[in-house]
Amino acid sequence: MQSPRERSEARPRAGWMVMGERGRPSALDVCRVLAVFLSLFPSVSLQCKILKCNSEFWASTSRSGPEEEFCTALRAYNACVRRTARTCRGDLAYHSAQHGIEDLMGQHNCSKEGPTSQPRAHTPLPPPPPPLQPDSQERSDGPEVCHYERSLSRGAAPPNYTHCGFFGDPHLRTFGDDFQTCKVEGAWPLIHNKYLSVQVTNTPVVPGSLATATSKLTIIFKNFQECVDQKMYHAETDELPAAFADGSKNGGDRHGANALRVVEKVPGQHVEIQAKYIGTTIVVRQVGRYLTFAVRMPEEVVNSVEEGDDQDLYLCLHGCPANQRIDLRHLKARATEAQGAGRTRAGGEGAPRGFTRQAAAAKCKERLPVEDLYFHSCVFDLLSSGDINFTMAAYYALEDVKMLHSNSKRYHLFEGDALMSSVGRRGNGSLSLLLLSVLAALLWVEC
C-alpha cells in the first residue's frame, strides 16, 4: 500500500494509447488518433465542432454490433463531418477525420449511399440512479490505489481537503481561501499538477467592456497507474457534455476505471466529475451564457506540482497576477460608469438595463442574504454587465462551497477576512496598500 508521500511522487504515465491489440485499425483507434489532433490544435477544433462529430461516432460504435450498423454509423459520421466543412477548412483534425472515414469505409466495404441515423440513437439510455447512490459507488472502484482515502497507510492523518471556485466576472476563490476579482481575459490555467490540468477561457460579456466571464473550460485527467486512461473533458457555452471528449463516462478500460466518472446532475446545466483515485470532485455549471467551476481536492494533490513547471499562473493555487486584479477603487469607477450610462445590455434579448447600486443590491439580496464577498461579487457583476444571470452564478458558487468545502466556518468570506489573509501572506510591506483599499471601501459605502 502506498503512503501519501509515495502517491504524490508517483508520476502518471503520459501519452495516448493509440493502437489496439488487433492488427487493423478500429473505430476506437481512429477516435483516439483524432483526440490527439484535438489536443494539439484545440482552438481550431473546438471552434469548428469536429469534436462533437467524433464523440457521437464513438458513442454509436462503443459496443460491437452487425457490420451493417457500423456502416450506418460511419455514414452518419461522414455527414456530420461534411456539415462542418465551412468552419473547419484548414483544420488538421477535420482533414484527418475525412481520411479516416474513407479508410474505414474501404476496410468494411461500406457504401457511401445508404441509410444514416443519429449516432446517439444506438446508445441505450442509462438506467435510473439507485436510491442510495453514494453506497453503490463504493462497490467496484478497482484496487485500493484507485480510491484515495483507502490507499492511505493505516494510522495516517485524515487528508485535508481544500476548495477552489471560479465564477462570474470572474471571481476566484483560491485553495487558500483568498477571494479575488480578476480581468484574466483569454485562456488561463486554473490547475496544473501531476494528475490533472484545468484551463478556462474568458471572453468579454459586453463589447468594449472590461467585464469577462468563462465561455470555455477544458480538463485533462492524466494516466494514473492501473486506474484510469488519460481523459479530456471540454465544455463551452451551450455545450455541457455528460461525457468525456471520446464519449466515455468513466476512466477507460482499466480495472479501476470507475474511479473516474462523469455524472450529469441537470442536463445542460450541471455536471459533476468524480475522480476518486485522487480524492477530487469537480462541479461544472452553465448559468446563463457562462460557466462556473468548483473543485474539492486534497492538499497533497493540490501541491503535487511537476519539477521545473512554472506554477506562477496556477490561479487556484497562487491567485490572479497582481496586474490582473480589480480593486475596490476600480469597482467604484465601473459602478459609476454603469449607472451613468444607464443602458448596459447583456445576456441576450430581454436582459435588464443597467442596474443602480441599490437595485443590484436588492436583487442579490433575494438569493444571497448574507452580505459576504459572494453578495458583493453579485452586486459587482450586475453593475458591470447588466446580466441578471450573474445573480444565480454567485448563488450557485456559494452552494458549491457548502457542498465541497471541508470547514463550515469558512463558507462565507468577508472583506476583513480577505484583507487579513493578504497581510499574512505578503507581510507588512503591502500593509499600506491594503489600508488604502479599506479607505476606498469606506468612501464607496458613504457615497
C-alpha positions as CSV (number, residue, x, y, z in Angstrom):
1,M,0.0,0.0,0.0
2,Q,1.4,3.4,-0.9
3,S,1.8,6.2,1.5
4,P,0.6,9.7,0.7
5,R,4.2,10.8,0.0
6,E,4.6,7.9,-2.4
7,R,1.4,8.8,-4.2
8,S,2.4,12.4,-4.6
9,E,5.8,11.3,-6.1
10,A,4.3,8.8,-8.5
11,R,4.4,10.2,-11.9
12,P,1.4,9.4,-14.1
13,R,2.2,7.8,-17.4
14,A,1.8,10.3,-20.1
15,G,0.6,9.7,-23.7
16,W,-2.3,8.2,-25.5
17,M,-2.8,4.5,-26.3
18,V,-3.3,4.8,-30.0
19,M,-3.3,1.2,-31.3
20,G,-5.4,-1.6,-30.1
21,E,-4.5,-5.3,-29.9
22,R,-5.8,-6.1,-33.3
23,G,-3.7,-5.6,-36.3
24,R,-6.1,-3.5,-38.3
25,P,-7.3,-0.1,-37.2
26,S,-10.6,0.0,-35.3
27,A,-13.1,2.8,-34.7
28,L,-11.5,3.2,-31.3
29,D,-8.1,3.7,-32.9
30,V,-9.5,6.4,-35.3
31,C,-11.2,8.2,-32.4
32,R,-8.1,8.2,-30.3
33,V,-6.0,9.5,-33.2
34,L,-8.5,12.3,-33.7
35,A,-8.3,13.0,-30.0
36,V,-4.6,13.6,-30.3
37,F,-5.2,16.1,-33.1
38,L,-7.8,17.8,-30.9
39,S,-5.3,18.1,-28.1
40,L,-2.7,19.5,-30.4
41,F,-4.9,22.0,-32.1
42,P,-7.7,22.7,-29.5
43,S,-8.7,26.2,-30.5
44,V,-9.5,25.4,-34.2
45,S,-11.0,22.0,-33.5
46,L,-13.4,23.2,-30.8
47,Q,-14.4,26.2,-32.8
48,C,-15.4,24.0,-35.8
49,K,-17.2,21.4,-33.7
50,I,-15.4,18.4,-35.1
51,L,-15.2,17.2,-31.5
52,K,-19.0,16.7,-31.5
53,C,-18.9,14.5,-34.6
54,N,-16.1,12.4,-33.1
55,S,-17.9,11.9,-29.8
56,E,-21.2,10.9,-31.5
57,F,-19.4,8.4,-33.7
58,W,-17.6,6.9,-30.7
59,A,-20.8,6.6,-28.7
60,S,-22.5,4.8,-31.6
61,T,-19.7,2.3,-32.1
62,S,-18.5,1.7,-28.5
63,R,-20.4,-1.6,-28.4
64,S,-20.0,-4.2,-31.1
65,G,-22.8,-4.8,-33.5
66,P,-23.6,-6.0,-37.0
67,E,-21.4,-4.7,-39.8
68,E,-24.5,-3.0,-41.3
69,E,-25.0,-0.9,-38.2
70,F,-21.3,0.1,-38.2
71,C,-21.7,1.3,-41.9
72,T,-24.8,3.2,-41.0
73,A,-23.0,4.9,-38.1
74,L,-20.0,5.6,-40.4
75,R,-22.2,7.3,-43.0
76,A,-23.8,9.4,-40.2
77,Y,-20.3,10.4,-39.1
78,N,-19.4,11.3,-42.6
79,A,-22.5,13.5,-42.9
80,C,-21.7,15.2,-39.6
81,V,-18.1,16.0,-40.7
82,R,-19.3,17.4,-44.1
83,R,-21.6,19.8,-42.2
84,T,-18.6,21.3,-40.5
85,A,-16.8,21.9,-43.8
86,R,-17.4,25.7,-43.9
87,T,-15.9,26.3,-40.4
88,C,-13.3,23.6,-40.4
89,R,-11.5,24.2,-43.7
90,G,-7.8,24.2,-42.9
91,D,-8.2,22.3,-39.6
92,L,-5.9,19.2,-39.4
93,A,-8.4,17.3,-37.3
94,Y,-11.1,17.8,-39.9
95,H,-8.9,16.5,-42.7
96,S,-7.8,13.6,-40.5
97,A,-11.4,12.7,-40.0
98,Q,-12.1,12.7,-43.7
99,H,-9.2,10.4,-44.5
100,G,-10.1,8.1,-41.5
101,I,-13.7,7.8,-42.8
102,E,-12.5,6.8,-46.3
103,D,-10.2,4.2,-44.9
104,L,-12.8,2.7,-42.6
105,M,-15.4,2.6,-45.4
106,G,-12.9,0.7,-47.6
107,Q,-12.0,-1.8,-44.8
108,H,-15.6,-2.6,-44.0
109,N,-16.9,-2.4,-47.6
110,C,-19.4,0.3,-46.7
111,S,-21.3,2.1,-49.4
112,K,-21.4,5.8,-49.3
113,E,-25.0,5.6,-50.3
114,G,-27.4,4.2,-47.8
115,P,-29.3,4.9,-44.6
116,T,-27.9,7.1,-41.9
117,S,-29.0,7.6,-38.4
118,Q,-28.3,9.8,-35.4
119,P,-25.4,8.0,-33.8
120,R,-26.8,8.6,-30.3
121,A,-29.9,6.6,-31.1
122,H,-27.7,3.5,-30.8
123,T,-26.7,4.3,-27.3
124,P,-29.1,2.9,-24.8
125,L,-30.5,5.3,-22.2
126,P,-28.7,4.9,-18.9
127,P,-30.6,3.2,-16.1
128,P,-32.1,5.4,-13.4
129,P,-29.8,6.0,-10.5
130,P,-30.1,3.7,-7.5
131,P,-31.8,5.1,-4.4
132,L,-28.5,5.1,-2.4
133,Q,-26.1,6.4,-5.0
134,P,-23.1,7.0,-2.6
135,D,-23.2,3.4,-1.4
136,S,-23.4,2.0,-4.9
137,Q,-20.3,4.0,-6.0
138,E,-18.2,2.2,-3.4
139,R,-18.9,-1.3,-4.7
140,S,-16.4,-1.6,-7.6
141,D,-13.8,1.1,-7.9
142,G,-11.0,-1.4,-8.6
143,P,-7.8,-1.8,-6.5
144,E,-7.2,0.3,-3.3
145,V,-4.7,2.5,-5.1
146,C,-7.7,3.8,-7.2
147,H,-9.5,5.1,-4.1
148,Y,-7.6,7.9,-2.5
149,E,-8.7,7.5,1.1
150,R,-8.5,3.7,1.1
151,S,-4.9,3.9,-0.3
152,L,-3.6,5.9,2.7
153,S,-1.4,4.0,5.1
154,R,-3.1,2.8,8.3
155,G,-2.9,5.3,11.1
156,A,-2.2,8.2,8.7
157,A,-3.9,11.5,9.4
158,P,-7.1,12.2,7.5
159,P,-6.5,14.2,4.3
160,N,-7.0,17.9,4.4
161,Y,-9.4,18.9,1.6
162,T,-9.3,22.3,0.0
163,H,-11.6,24.2,-2.3
164,C,-11.2,26.4,-5.3
165,G,-14.0,28.2,-7.2
166,F,-14.2,30.4,-10.3
167,F,-17.4,32.1,-11.4
168,G,-18.9,35.4,-12.6
169,D,-17.0,38.3,-13.9
170,P,-14.7,36.4,-13.0
171,H,-14.3,35.9,-9.2
172,L,-11.7,33.5,-7.9
173,R,-11.6,31.7,-4.5
174,T,-8.2,30.1,-4.2
175,F,-7.3,26.9,-2.3
176,G,-6.0,29.2,0.4
177,D,-9.5,30.9,0.7
178,D,-8.3,34.2,-0.9
179,F,-11.2,35.9,-2.8
180,Q,-10.2,37.9,-5.8
181,T,-11.9,39.7,-8.7
182,C,-9.8,39.5,-11.9
183,K,-9.8,40.5,-15.5
184,V,-7.9,37.5,-17.0
185,E,-9.3,37.7,-20.5
186,G,-8.4,34.8,-22.8
187,A,-7.1,31.4,-21.7
188,W,-5.7,30.9,-18.2
189,P,-4.7,27.8,-16.2
190,L,-6.7,27.2,-13.0
191,I,-5.0,24.0,-12.0
192,H,-1.8,22.2,-13.3
193,N,-0.2,19.4,-11.3
194,K,0.9,15.8,-11.8
195,Y,-2.6,14.4,-12.0
196,L,-4.8,16.9,-13.9
197,S,-4.8,20.3,-15.7
198,V,-7.7,22.7,-15.9
199,Q,-7.8,25.7,-18.2
200,V,-10.6,28.3,-18.6
201,T,-11.2,30.8,-21.4
202,N,-12.8,34.1,-20.5
203,T,-14.5,36.4,-23.1
204,P,-15.9,39.9,-22.8
205,V,-19.5,40.0,-21.5
206,V,-20.3,43.3,-23.2
207,P,-18.3,44.5,-26.3
208,G,-15.8,47.2,-25.2
209,S,-16.3,46.5,-21.5
210,L,-13.7,45.1,-19.1
211,A,-16.2,42.6,-17.8
212,T,-15.3,39.0,-18.8
213,A,-16.8,35.6,-18.0
214,T,-15.9,32.0,-18.7
215,S,-17.1,30.6,-22.0
216,K,-14.9,27.5,-22.3
217,L,-13.4,25.0,-19.9
218,T,-11.0,22.1,-20.6
219,I,-10.0,19.5,-18.0
220,I,-7.3,16.9,-18.7
221,F,-7.0,13.9,-16.4
222,K,-3.6,12.2,-16.9
223,N,-2.9,8.5,-17.0
224,F,-2.7,7.1,-13.5
225,Q,-1.3,3.6,-12.8
226,E,-3.9,0.8,-13.3
227,C,-6.7,3.2,-12.6
228,V,-7.5,5.5,-15.5
229,D,-6.5,6.3,-19.0
230,Q,-5.9,9.9,-20.0
231,K,-9.2,11.7,-20.4
232,M,-10.3,15.1,-21.6
233,Y,-13.5,16.9,-20.7
234,H,-14.4,20.0,-22.6
235,A,-17.4,22.4,-22.1
236,E,-18.3,25.7,-23.6
237,T,-21.4,27.9,-23.9
238,D,-24.5,25.8,-24.7
239,E,-22.4,22.6,-24.7
240,L,-22.1,21.0,-21.3
241,P,-21.5,17.3,-22.2
242,A,-22.4,14.4,-19.9
243,A,-19.3,12.5,-21.1
244,F,-15.6,13.0,-21.8
245,A,-14.4,14.1,-25.2
246,D,-14.2,10.5,-26.5
247,G,-17.8,9.8,-25.5
248,S,-17.0,7.6,-22.5
249,K,-18.3,8.3,-19.0
250,N,-15.5,6.7,-16.9
251,G,-11.7,6.3,-16.9
252,G,-11.5,3.8,-19.7
253,D,-10.8,0.1,-20.0
254,R,-8.6,-0.3,-16.9
255,H,-9.6,-2.3,-13.8
256,G,-10.1,0.9,-11.7
257,A,-11.9,2.9,-14.5
258,N,-14.9,3.7,-12.3
259,A,-12.6,5.7,-10.0
260,L,-13.1,8.5,-12.6
261,R,-16.7,9.2,-13.7
262,V,-18.8,12.0,-15.2
263,V,-22.3,12.3,-13.6
264,E,-24.9,14.5,-15.2
265,K,-26.9,16.2,-12.4
266,V,-29.1,18.6,-14.6
267,P,-28.9,18.1,-18.4
268,G,-27.1,21.1,-20.0
269,Q,-26.7,22.9,-16.6
270,H,-24.9,20.9,-14.0
271,V,-22.2,18.2,-14.3
272,E,-20.1,16.6,-11.6
273,I,-16.8,14.8,-12.2
274,Q,-15.7,12.3,-9.5
275,A,-12.0,11.4,-9.5
276,K,-11.8,9.1,-6.5
277,Y,-8.3,8.0,-7.2
278,I,-7.1,11.5,-6.3
279,G,-9.9,12.3,-3.9
280,T,-11.2,15.0,-6.1
281,T,-14.7,16.2,-7.0
282,I,-15.3,18.9,-9.7
283,V,-18.5,20.7,-10.4
284,V,-19.1,22.5,-13.7
285,R,-22.3,24.5,-14.3
286,Q,-23.7,26.7,-17.0
287,V,-25.5,29.7,-15.6
288,G,-27.0,32.0,-18.3
289,R,-24.4,32.0,-21.1
290,Y,-21.3,31.3,-18.9
291,L,-19.7,28.5,-17.0
292,T,-18.8,28.2,-13.3
293,F,-16.1,25.9,-11.9
294,A,-15.7,24.4,-8.4
295,V,-13.4,21.7,-7.1
296,R,-12.7,19.8,-3.8
297,M,-9.1,18.4,-3.7
298,P,-6.8,17.0,-1.1
299,E,-4.0,19.4,-0.1
300,E,-1.4,16.7,-1.1
301,V,-2.8,16.6,-4.7
302,V,-3.0,20.5,-4.8
303,N,0.7,20.7,-4.2
304,S,1.8,17.8,-6.4
305,V,3.4,20.0,-9.0
306,E,6.0,18.8,-11.5
307,E,9.6,19.8,-11.0
308,G,10.6,22.6,-13.3
309,D,7.0,23.7,-14.1
310,D,6.3,27.4,-13.8
311,Q,3.4,27.5,-11.3
312,D,3.1,31.3,-11.1
313,L,0.0,31.2,-13.3
314,Y,-1.7,28.4,-11.4
315,L,-4.6,30.6,-10.5
316,C,-6.3,28.3,-7.9
317,L,-3.0,28.0,-6.0
318,H,-1.4,31.4,-6.4
319,G,-4.3,33.6,-7.3
320,C,-4.5,36.0,-10.3
321,P,-1.4,38.1,-11.2
322,A,-1.4,41.5,-9.5
323,N,-1.8,43.3,-12.8
324,Q,-5.0,41.3,-13.5
325,R,-6.8,42.0,-10.2
326,I,-9.5,44.6,-9.8
327,D,-9.5,46.5,-6.5
328,L,-12.4,48.4,-4.8
329,R,-11.5,51.7,-6.3
330,H,-11.8,50.2,-9.7
331,L,-15.1,48.7,-8.7
332,K,-16.5,52.1,-7.8
333,A,-15.4,53.6,-11.1
334,R,-17.0,50.8,-13.0
335,A,-20.2,51.0,-10.9
336,T,-20.4,54.8,-11.5
337,E,-19.8,54.3,-15.3
338,A,-22.5,51.6,-15.5
339,Q,-25.0,53.8,-13.6
340,G,-24.2,56.9,-15.7
341,A,-24.6,55.0,-18.9
342,G,-27.9,53.5,-17.8
343,R,-28.1,51.4,-21.0
344,T,-25.9,48.4,-20.4
345,R,-27.4,45.3,-22.0
346,A,-26.1,41.8,-21.7
347,G,-27.3,38.2,-21.6
348,G,-29.3,38.4,-24.8
349,E,-32.7,39.7,-25.8
350,G,-34.9,40.7,-22.8
351,A,-31.9,41.3,-20.5
352,P,-32.5,44.1,-18.0
353,R,-31.0,47.6,-18.5
354,G,-28.1,48.8,-16.3
355,F,-28.7,48.5,-12.6
356,T,-28.3,51.2,-10.0
357,R,-26.3,50.0,-7.0
358,Q,-29.5,50.0,-4.9
359,A,-31.3,47.9,-7.4
360,A,-28.4,45.5,-7.8
361,A,-28.1,45.0,-4.0
362,A,-31.8,44.3,-3.7
363,K,-31.7,41.7,-6.5
364,C,-28.7,40.0,-5.0
365,K,-30.3,40.0,-1.5
366,E,-33.0,37.8,-2.8
367,R,-30.6,34.9,-3.2
368,L,-27.6,35.9,-1.0
369,P,-29.0,37.3,2.3
370,V,-25.6,37.4,4.0
371,E,-23.5,40.4,2.8
372,D,-20.3,38.5,2.3
373,L,-17.9,38.5,-0.7
374,Y,-20.3,36.4,-2.7
375,F,-23.0,39.0,-2.2
376,H,-20.6,41.9,-3.2
377,S,-19.4,39.9,-6.2
378,C,-23.1,39.6,-7.3
379,V,-23.6,43.4,-7.0
380,F,-20.4,44.0,-8.8
381,D,-21.4,41.7,-11.7
382,L,-24.8,43.3,-12.1
383,L,-23.3,46.8,-12.2
384,S,-20.6,45.9,-14.7
385,S,-22.7,43.7,-17.1
386,G,-26.4,44.2,-16.5
387,D,-26.8,40.4,-16.9
388,I,-29.2,39.2,-14.2
389,N,-27.9,35.6,-14.6
390,F,-24.8,36.6,-12.6
391,T,-27.1,36.6,-9.6
392,M,-27.5,32.9,-9.9
393,A,-23.8,32.4,-10.7
394,A,-22.9,33.8,-7.3
395,Y,-25.6,31.9,-5.6
396,Y,-24.5,28.5,-7.1
397,A,-20.9,29.3,-6.3
398,L,-21.8,29.7,-2.7
399,E,-23.9,26.5,-2.8
400,D,-20.9,24.6,-4.2
401,V,-18.7,25.9,-1.4
402,K,-21.2,24.5,1.1
403,M,-21.0,21.1,-0.7
404,L,-17.3,21.0,-1.2
405,H,-15.5,23.0,1.5
406,S,-14.4,20.9,4.5
407,N,-14.7,23.8,7.0
408,S,-18.3,25.0,7.5
409,K,-17.0,28.1,9.4
410,R,-15.3,29.2,6.1
411,Y,-18.3,29.1,3.8
412,H,-18.8,32.9,4.0
413,L,-15.8,35.1,3.4
414,F,-15.9,38.8,4.3
415,E,-13.8,41.8,3.3
416,G,-12.0,41.7,6.6
417,D,-11.1,38.1,6.0
418,A,-9.6,38.8,2.6
419,L,-7.6,41.7,3.9
420,M,-6.1,39.8,6.8
421,S,-5.3,36.8,4.6
422,S,-3.4,39.1,2.3
423,V,-1.4,40.6,5.1
424,G,-0.5,37.2,6.4
425,R,0.8,36.1,3.1
426,R,2.6,39.2,1.8
427,G,3.8,40.6,5.1
428,N,3.9,44.2,6.3
429,G,5.4,45.5,3.1
430,S,1.9,45.7,1.5
431,L,0.0,46.9,4.5
432,S,-0.2,50.5,3.2
433,L,-1.8,49.3,0.0
434,L,-4.4,47.3,2.0
435,L,-5.2,50.3,4.2
436,L,-5.8,52.3,1.0
437,S,-8.2,49.6,-0.2
438,V,-10.0,49.8,3.1
439,L,-10.2,53.6,2.9
440,A,-11.6,53.3,-0.7
441,A,-14.2,50.8,0.5
442,L,-15.3,53.2,3.3
443,L,-15.5,56.1,0.9
444,W,-17.5,54.0,-1.6
445,V,-20.1,53.0,1.1
446,E,-20.5,56.6,2.2
447,C,-21.1,57.9,-1.3
